[in-house]
Amino acid sequence: MRRPAALVAAGLSLAALGAWPVAAAGAPAPFRGAVAVAVAAGSHAVARARPPAAGSTAGGTGDALVSPAYTDVAPAGHRRTADAMGAIADRVGAVIRARRHGRTTRQVFLKGPFRWQVSYYDARHKEIAQVILSDATGRTLETWTGFQVAWTMARGYPGAFGRKSNALYVWLPFCLLFVLPFVDLRRPRRLLHLDLAMILAPSVSFAFFNHADIGMSVPLAVPPLIYLLVRMLWIARVRGRAQDRAGPRTGSRADPAADPPPLRLLIPPAYLAILAVFLLGFRIGLNVTNANVIDVGYAGVIGAQRLADGQRLYGSFPHENQHGDTYGPVNYEAYVPFQQLLGWSGRWDDLPAAHAAAVFFDLLAAGGLLLLGRRIRGPTVGIALAYAWLACPWTLLVLGSDANDTLVAALLVAALLVCASPPARGAMIALAGLTKFAPLALAPLLATYGGGSGARAPTRAGRRFPLRGRLLAFALAFGATAVIVSLPLLGTPLHALASRTLGFQGGRGSPFSPWGLYGGLDTVQAAVQAGAVVLALVVCVVPRCRDVISLAALSAAVLIALQLGITHWFYLYMAWFLPALLLALLGRYGEPAPEAGRPAAPAVAPAMARRTQPAAA
């Protein structure tokens, strides 16, 4: 029963995602060229990213811990004994300090062919200190205490996330490329400059993270998120008030959609499109040649294999990724075609299926943004949105880590594309929310949205559905989609599903947020979380007049507020709200004025020209 249901659910998920290539056929020539480049590069990736030969240690499996048979005899191929390694580790200052607070035990392991690991446990069998030593020299290579014992991702290992994508000689040029086209030399104090800088500001935090300085990285990540939250709320408020004042007056100067300021680009749109194609090819090439699959992408492949084989999805993941079943079913269903096409060796190897899936999700998000901007304003805004996604170092980090966060972004872009249809956006937010659960916070906002898919808030008479009809259509589509994608879970106990997903995510500790790093802030964290819930409900009714740009700004604000309250936050999560944030920032501008001697391009795509006049809702 589970195998047919899994294929049906995966088919629905991919059908929703696969609408992009069809829509892309109507896209401008630069984007069609980008699609061609991506398809060619993807084919090359499939050809190259084959499972490695037997005995490969890709993914870190070569460092599996092994207890030596004898503690006083050197194992075969080694120079030193377990007792000697333990004695060296006992003299490390950090270990001495960690052992002062009670009775501890010690255990010595072989860690691969050239190293030893000495672990220290307290009375509750919790590991409190860890020392890595060289077998050849007997020198201490690494010493870890506190949360960095359990959280290896907090140790600053080079390239642990994205490999070369977070190298300075890649990261800094991408930061420059992200900002450069939008610099207005005639208006250096333009607020957009600060907005883009704040998107990049967590790079300082990320630099400290890469150097294992979590004490600095965590507090530095918070202020940019707060700024972006306030900025999104301000944009939505300003647009709502302006459209409310405009009323039914077509072309009123109070209506921000009537005569938007042109998007001023330092680089002409045609050259920007060419640069976007180059960035797309570079990103795919870097993914093929120098990217790693973190546990998130590995979990997608494992889940896809289990679904395709009709096996139980939750509660049965392998030990090396035992909490990989913490996501919604759509996450695993989206990986099924790639796993079936490229296979899986059963080990944490190069995982070509995860690479192909990550490239596909990234292309969907970029293509969706291009279509979204083109529909709302015109081709220049569409190109600018797609370029901003491709030049953003945060999306490059997600792609280089082969994570699933761009799948969430692509589905949220789809929800904005079909926002004029309550059933369609209900289906899309169900898919996004059952990939990773955070987008479910957007369900109230999308359910009550009464605008069209353009940069104008329509009149009541121009709305296709009254409020009651919108809610009913949204709920029916949401529920039907959720049921279909959950068919593979038939027979899974509800308590097991809840404990493996929301239960695990809500109960785990993490040092990557102020709540987990400092402790003792439960009351403040609860207040922040309550504020996020209140915000998600308030934006359903305020502002009254909303267009798709206001909807994007409010969506980004809700997701940012939600992220500010969670215990486990990471930089990859910025991809969730980035498409909506970019649309809110760049979608406020219209097509640039035509050059002398050239005919003016329509400011709004033809489909949008037929929209109803703005009025108060």
C-alpha positions in Angstrom: 0.0 0.0 0.0 2.8 2.4 0.9 4.7 2.2 -2.4 1.8 3.2 -4.7 0.8 5.9 -2.3 4.3 7.2 -2.2 4.5 7.4 -6.0 1.2 9.2 -6.1 2.2 11.7 -3.5 5.6 12.3 -5.1 3.9 12.8 -8.5 1.7 15.5 -7.0 4.6 17.3 -5.4 6.7 17.1 -8.6 3.7 18.2 -10.7 3.4 21.3 -8.7 7.1 22.0 -8.9 7.3 21.0 -12.6 5.0 23.8 -13.7 8.1 26.1 -13.8 9.7 24.6 -17.0 6.3 24.9 -18.8 5.9 28.5 -17.6 9.5 29.2 -18.5 8.7 28.6 -22.2 7.1 32.0 -22.2 10.0 33.7 -20.4 12.3 36.1 -22.1 15.3 34.8 -24.2 17.9 35.3 -21.5 16.1 33.1 -19.1 15.5 30.4 -21.8 19.3 30.5 -22.3 19.8 30.0 -18.6 17.5 27.0 -18.6 19.5 25.5 -21.4 22.7 26.1 -19.6 21.2 24.5 -16.4 19.9 21.5 -18.3 23.3 20.9 -19.9 25.1 21.4 -16.6 22.6 19.2 -14.8 23.2 16.4 -17.4 26.9 16.8 -16.8 26.3 16.5 -13.1 24.4 13.3 -13.5 27.1 11.9 -15.6 29.9 12.8 -13.1 28.1 12.4 -9.8 28.0 8.6 -9.7 28.2 6.6 -6.5 31.9 6.0 -5.6 33.5 2.6 -5.7 33.3 0.3 -2.7 35.5 1.3 0.1 35.0 5.0 -0.3 34.9 7.0 2.9 33.0 10.0 1.5 30.6 11.6 4.0 32.9 10.9 6.9 32.2 7.2 7.4 36.0 6.6 7.3 36.2 8.2 10.8 33.9 5.7 12.4 34.9 5.0 16.0 36.3 1.6 16.9 37.3 0.3 20.3 40.7 -1.3 20.3 40.9 -5.0 21.3 43.6 -4.3 23.8 44.5 -1.1 25.7 48.1 -2.0 26.3 49.0 -3.3 22.9 49.2 -1.0 19.8 46.6 -2.1 17.1 47.9 -3.3 13.8 49.1 -0.4 11.7 49.4 1.9 14.7 52.4 3.1 16.8 50.7 3.8 20.1 48.4 2.1 22.6 45.1 3.2 24.0 46.6 3.6 27.5 49.3 5.9 26.2 46.7 8.0 24.3 44.5 8.2 27.4 47.4 9.4 29.5 48.2 12.1 27.1 44.6 13.3 27.0 44.4 13.3 30.8 47.0 16.0 30.9 45.2 18.4 28.6 44.2 21.6 30.6 40.6 21.7 29.3 40.0 18.1 30.2 41.4 18.6 33.8 38.9 21.5 34.2 36.0 19.5 32.8 36.7 16.6 35.2 36.7 18.7 38.4 32.9 18.8 38.8 32.3 15.1 39.6 33.1 11.5 38.8 34.0 10.9 35.2 34.9 7.9 33.1 37.2 7.7 30.1 37.0 5.7 26.9 39.6 5.5 24.1 38.7 4.9 20.4 40.5 4.5 17.1 39.3 7.2 14.8 40.2 6.2 11.3 43.6 4.9 10.3 45.7 7.8 11.8 44.0 9.3 14.8 42.6 8.5 18.2 39.7 9.9 20.1 39.5 10.0 23.9 36.1 10.8 25.3 35.2 11.7 28.9 31.7 11.0 30.4 30.0 12.3 33.5 27.9 10.2 35.9 24.9 10.4 33.6 27.0 9.0 30.7 27.0 12.4 28.9 30.1 13.2 27.0 31.7 16.3 28.5 35.1 16.4 26.9 36.7 15.0 23.8 40.4 15.0 22.6 41.6 14.0 19.2 45.2 12.9 18.9 47.7 11.9 16.2 48.9 8.3 16.3 52.1 9.2 14.5 53.2 12.0 16.8 51.1 11.6 19.9 50.2 15.3 19.7 46.8 16.7 20.6 45.1 17.8 17.4 41.7 19.0 18.8 40.2 19.5 22.3 36.5 20.1 22.8 34.3 20.8 25.8 30.8 22.1 26.4 28.3 22.1 23.6 31.1 21.7 21.0 31.4 18.1 22.1 28.0 17.1 20.9 27.7 19.8 18.1 30.5 19.0 15.7 29.1 21.7 13.4 30.1 24.3 16.0 33.8 23.3 15.7 34.5 25.4 12.6 35.8 22.6 10.4 36.8 24.2 7.0 34.2 23.6 4.4 31.8 21.7 6.7 28.9 23.6 5.1 29.2 24.2 1.4 32.9 23.5 1.1 34.3 26.2 -1.3 31.1 28.2 -1.4 32.0 29.8 1.9 35.6 30.4 1.1 36.4 34.1 1.2 37.5 34.2 -2.4 34.0 33.0 -3.4 31.9 34.6 -0.7 33.2 38.2 -0.9 32.8 38.4 -4.8 29.2 37.1 -4.4 28.5 39.8 -1.8 29.8 42.4 -4.3 27.8 41.0 -7.2 24.7 40.8 -5.1 24.8 44.6 -4.3 26.5 46.1 -7.3 23.7 46.2 -9.9 21.4 48.0 -7.4 23.8 50.7 -6.4 22.5 54.2 -7.3 25.5 56.5 -7.5 23.2 59.5 -7.7 21.4 58.6 -4.5 24.0 57.1 -2.1 21.6 57.4 0.8 19.0 55.3 -0.9 17.4 53.0 1.7 17.6 50.0 -0.7 21.4 50.1 -0.2 20.9 49.5 3.6 18.4 46.8 2.9 20.7 44.8 0.8 23.6 45.4 3.2 21.4 44.0 6.0 20.8 40.8 4.0 24.5 40.4 3.8 25.2 41.5 7.4 25.0 38.0 8.9 28.1 37.2 7.0 30.1 38.7 9.9 28.3 36.3 12.2 29.0 33.4 9.8 32.7 34.3 9.7 32.9 33.8 13.5 30.9 30.6 13.2 33.5 29.3 10.7 36.1 30.0 13.3 34.2 28.1 16.0 33.5 31.3 17.9 29.9 30.7 18.7 29.9 33.2 21.5 30.3 36.0 18.9 28.4 34.4 15.9 25.1 34.0 17.7 24.5 37.6 19.0 25.8 39.1 15.7 23.1 37.2 13.7 20.2 38.7 15.5 20.2 42.4 14.8 20.1 42.0 10.9 17.0 39.8 11.3 15.3 42.3 13.5 16.0 45.1 11.0 14.6 43.0 8.1 11.5 42.1 10.2 10.8 45.8 10.9 11.6 46.8 7.3 9.1 44.3 5.9 6.3 45.4 8.3 7.0 49.0 7.4 6.8 48.3 3.6 3.5 46.5 4.1 2.2 49.4 6.3 3.2 52.1 3.8 1.7 50.3 0.9 -1.5 49.5 2.7 -2.0 53.1 3.9 -1.3 54.5 0.4 -3.7 52.1 -1.3 -6.3 52.8 1.4 -6.0 56.5 0.7 -6.1 56.0 -3.1 -9.6 54.4 -2.9 -11.2 53.9 -6.3 -9.2 56.7 -7.9 -7.4 55.1 -10.8 -3.9 56.4 -11.2 -4.0 58.4 -8.0 -0.6 59.5 -6.8 -1.5 58.1 -3.4 -1.6 54.6 -5.0 1.9 53.1 -5.0 1.0 50.9 -7.9 -0.2 53.7 -10.1 3.2 55.2 -11.0 6.0 53.3 -9.3 9.5 54.7 -9.4 11.7 53.0 -12.0 14.1 50.4 -11.0 17.5 52.0 -11.5 20.2 49.5 -12.3 23.9 50.2 -12.5 24.2 47.3 -15.1 21.8 47.3 -18.1 19.1 44.5 -17.9 20.5 42.6 -20.9 23.9 42.4 -19.4 22.4 41.5 -16.0 20.6 38.6 -17.6 23.9 37.4 -19.1 25.6 37.7 -15.8 22.7 35.7 -14.2 23.2 32.9 -16.7 26.9 32.9 -15.9 26.2 32.8 -12.1 23.8 29.9 -12.7 26.4 27.9 -14.5 29.0 28.7 -11.9 26.7 27.6 -9.1 25.9 24.3 -10.8 29.6 23.7 -11.6 30.6 24.4 -8.0 27.9 22.0 -6.8 29.2 19.3 -9.0 32.9 19.7 -8.3 33.2 21.1 -4.8 30.1 20.7 -2.6 29.1 18.4 0.2 25.8 16.8 1.2 25.0 17.6 4.8 22.7 15.4 6.9 19.6 17.3 5.6 20.2 16.2 2.0 21.2 12.8 3.1 17.9 12.5 4.9 16.0 13.3 1.8 17.7 10.5 -0.1 17.1 8.0 2.7 13.5 8.9 2.9 13.0 8.7 -0.8 14.5 5.2 -0.8 12.2 4.1 2.0 9.1 5.6 0.2 10.0 3.9 -3.1 10.5 0.6 -1.3 7.2 0.9 0.6 9.0 0.9 3.9 8.0 2.9 7.1 9.2 6.4 6.8 9.3 7.7 10.4 11.2 6.0 13.3 13.5 3.8 11.2 16.3 5.9 9.9 19.9 4.6 10.1 22.0 5.4 13.2 24.3 7.8 11.3 21.3 10.0 10.5 18.9 8.9 13.1 17.0 12.2 13.3 16.8 12.7 9.6 13.1 11.8 9.7 12.2 15.2 11.3 10.7 16.8 8.2 7.4 16.6 6.5 6.5 13.9 3.9 6.8 16.3 0.9 10.5 16.7 1.6 11.1 13.0 1.0 8.6 12.7 -1.8 10.4 15.5 -3.7 13.6 13.4 -3.7 12.0 10.2 -5.0 12.5 10.9 -8.8 16.2 11.8 -8.2 16.8 8.8 -6.0 15.1 6.5 -8.5 17.1 8.0 -11.4 20.5 8.1 -9.8 20.1 5.4 -7.1 21.7 5.3 -3.6 24.5 3.0 -2.5 23.2 2.8 1.1 26.1 4.9 2.4 26.8 8.5 3.1 28.8 8.9 -0.1 28.7 11.5 -2.8 24.9 11.1 -3.0 24.4 12.2 -6.6 20.6 12.2 -6.1 20.9 14.9 -3.4 23.1 17.0 -5.7 20.6 16.8 -8.6 17.7 17.6 -6.3 19.5 20.7 -4.8 20.3 22.0 -8.3 16.7 21.4 -9.4 15.2 23.2 -6.4 17.6 26.1 -6.9 16.6 26.5 -10.5 12.9 26.4 -9.6 13.4 29.2 -7.1 15.3 31.4 -9.6 12.9 30.7 -12.4 9.9 31.3 -10.2 11.3 34.7 -9.2 11.9 35.7 -12.7 8.3 34.8 -13.7 6.9 36.5 -10.6 8.7 39.8 -11.2 7.9 39.7 -14.9 4.2 39.2 -14.2 4.0 42.0 -11.6 6.1 44.7 -13.1 7.9 43.6 -16.3 11.0 41.8 -17.6 13.6 44.0 -15.9 12.2 43.4 -12.4 11.9 39.7 -13.2 15.6 39.6 -14.3 16.6 41.6 -11.2 14.8 39.2 -8.9 16.3 36.1 -10.5 19.8 37.7 -10.5 19.5 38.7 -6.8 18.7 35.1 -5.9 21.6 33.7 -8.0 24.1 36.3 -6.7 23.1 35.9 -3.0 25.8 34.1 -1.0 23.2 32.6 1.3 21.5 30.7 -1.5 24.9 29.6 -2.7 25.6 28.2 0.8 22.4 26.2 0.6 23.2 24.8 -2.8 26.8 24.1 -1.7 25.5 22.2 1.3 22.9 20.3 -0.9 20.2 21.1 1.7 16.5 21.2 1.2 15.8 24.8 2.1 15.6 26.0 -1.5 12.7 23.6 -1.9 10.8 25.6 0.7 11.7 28.8 -1.1 10.5 27.4 -4.4 7.2 26.4 -3.0 6.7 29.8 -1.4 7.5 31.5 -4.7 4.9 29.2 -6.3 2.3 30.3 -3.6 3.0 34.0 -4.5 2.7 33.2 -8.2 -0.8 31.7 -7.8 -1.9 34.0 -5.0 -4.9 35.2 -7.0 -6.4 31.7 -6.6 -7.4 30.6 -3.1 -7.4 26.9 -4.0 -4.0 27.1 -5.7 -2.3 29.0 -2.9 -3.9 26.6 -0.4 -2.4 23.7 -2.2 1.0 25.4 -2.4 1.2 26.3 1.2 0.2 22.8 2.2 3.2 21.5 0.1 5.5 24.0 1.7 4.3 23.4 5.2 4.6 19.6 4.8 8.2 20.0 3.6 9.4 22.0 6.6 6.7 23.0 9.1 7.5 26.7 9.5 5.6 27.8 6.4 2.4 26.6 8.0 2.5 30.0 9.9 1.6 31.7 6.6 -1.6 29.7 6.2 -3.8 32.3 7.9 -2.3 35.2 5.9 -2.7 33.4 2.6 -6.2 32.1 3.5 -7.6 35.6 4.0 -5.7 37.3 1.1 -8.2 38.9 -1.2 -5.9 40.7 -3.7 -4.8 39.6 -7.1 -1.4 38.6 -8.3 -0.4 42.1 -9.4 0.9 45.2 -7.7 -2.6 46.6 -7.1 -5.2 45.9 -4.5 -8.5 45.1 -6.4 -12.0 46.4 -5.5 -14.4 44.2 -3.6 -16.4 43.8 -6.8 -13.2 42.8 -8.6 -12.5 40.0 -6.2 -13.4 36.5 -7.5 -14.3 35.2 -4.0 -15.9 36.8 -1.0 -14.1 36.2 2.3 -16.2 33.1 3.2 -15.6 31.6 -0.2 -11.9 32.3 -0.1 -11.6 30.6 3.2 -13.6 27.6 2.1 -11.7 27.2 -1.2 -8.4 27.6 0.5 -9.2 25.1 3.3 -10.5 22.4 0.9 -7.5 22.6 -1.4 -5.1 22.7 1.6 -6.8 19.7 3.2 -7.0 17.7 0.0 -3.3 18.3 -0.8 -2.3 17.4 2.8 -4.2 14.1 2.6 -2.8 13.1 -0.8 0.9 13.8 0.2 0.3 12.0 3.5 -0.9 8.8 1.9 2.5 7.1 2.4 2.1 7.6 6.1 -0.9 5.3 6.4 -0.3 3.0 9.3 2.2 5.3 11.0 1.1 5.9 14.6 0.2 9.5 15.2 2.3 9.8 18.3 5.4 8.4 16.5 4.9 10.9 13.7 4.5 13.8 16.2 7.5 12.8 18.3 9.8 12.3 15.4 9.0 15.7 13.8 7.6 18.5 15.8 8.4 16.8 19.1 12.1 16.5 18.2 12.4 19.9 16.7 10.7 21.6 19.7 12.6 19.7 22.3 16.2 19.6 21.1 18.7 22.1 22.5 21.0 24.0 20.3 23.8 26.6 20.8 23.0 28.5 17.6 20.4 30.9 19.0 20.5 33.1 22.1 17.9 30.9 23.8 20.1 27.8 23.5 23.5 29.5 23.9 22.9 31.5 27.1 20.1 29.6 28.8 17.8 31.1 31.5 15.8 33.0 28.9 12.7 30.8 28.7 10.3 33.6 29.6 11.8 35.9 27.0 11.8 33.2 24.3 8.1 32.4 25.1 7.3 36.0 24.7 9.0 36.2 21.3 7.3 33.0 20.2 3.9 34.4 21.3 4.7 37.6 19.4 5.3 35.6 16.3 1.9 33.8 16.6 0.2 37.1 17.2 1.9 38.7 14.2 0.8 35.7 12.0 -2.8 36.4 13.0 -2.8 40.2 13.0 -1.5 40.4 9.4 -4.6 38.6 8.3 -6.5 41.8 8.8 -3.9 44.6 8.9 -3.3 46.3 6.5 -6.8 46.1 4.9 -5.5 46.9 1.4 -3.0 44.4 0.2 -1.4 43.6 -3.1 1.1 40.8 -3.9 4.0 43.0 -2.8 2.4 43.7 0.6 1.6 39.9 0.8 5.3 39.2 0.2 6.5 41.6 2.8 4.1 40.2 5.4 5.1 36.7 4.5 8.7 37.5 5.0 8.0 39.3 8.3 6.1 36.3 9.7 8.9 33.8 8.8 11.6 36.1 10.2 9.6 36.5 13.5 9.2 32.8 13.7 12.9 32.2 13.2 13.8 34.7 15.9 11.9 32.6 18.5 13.2 29.1 17.7 16.0 27.4 19.6 17.8 25.9 16.6 18.5 28.6 14.0 20.9 28.3 11.2 22.1 30.5 8.3 20.5 28.1 5.7 17.1 29.2 7.0 17.4 32.6 5.4 16.5 31.0 2.1 13.0 30.5 3.4 12.1 34.2 3.5 14.6 35.5 0.9 12.3 35.3 -2.2 9.4 37.2 -0.4 11.9 39.7 1.0 13.5 40.3 -2.4 10.0 40.8 -4.0 9.0 43.2 -1.3 12.2 45.3 -1.8 12.5 45.2 -5.6 8.9 44.7 -6.7 8.1 48.2 -5.5 9.9 49.6 -8.6 8.6 49.7 -12.1 10.3 49.2 -15.5 13.1 51.7 -16.2 12.5 54.5 -18.6 13.3 53.6 -22.2 16.4 55.0 -23.8 15.9 57.8 -26.4 14.7 56.4 -29.7 13.3 53.2 -28.2 9.7 52.4 -27.6 8.6 52.2 -24.0 7.9 48.7 -22.6 4.7 48.1 -20.8 5.1 48.8 -17.1 2.8 45.9 -16.3 2.6 42.5 -18.0 -0.5 42.1 -20.2 -2.2 39.8 -17.7 -1.9 42.5 -15.1 -3.2 45.3 -17.4 -6.6 43.7 -17.2 -6.7 43.8 -13.3 -9.4 45.8 -11.6 -8.8 49.3 -10.3 -7.5 49.8 -6.8 -9.8 50.5 -3.9 -10.1 50.1 -0.2 -10.9 46.6 0.9 
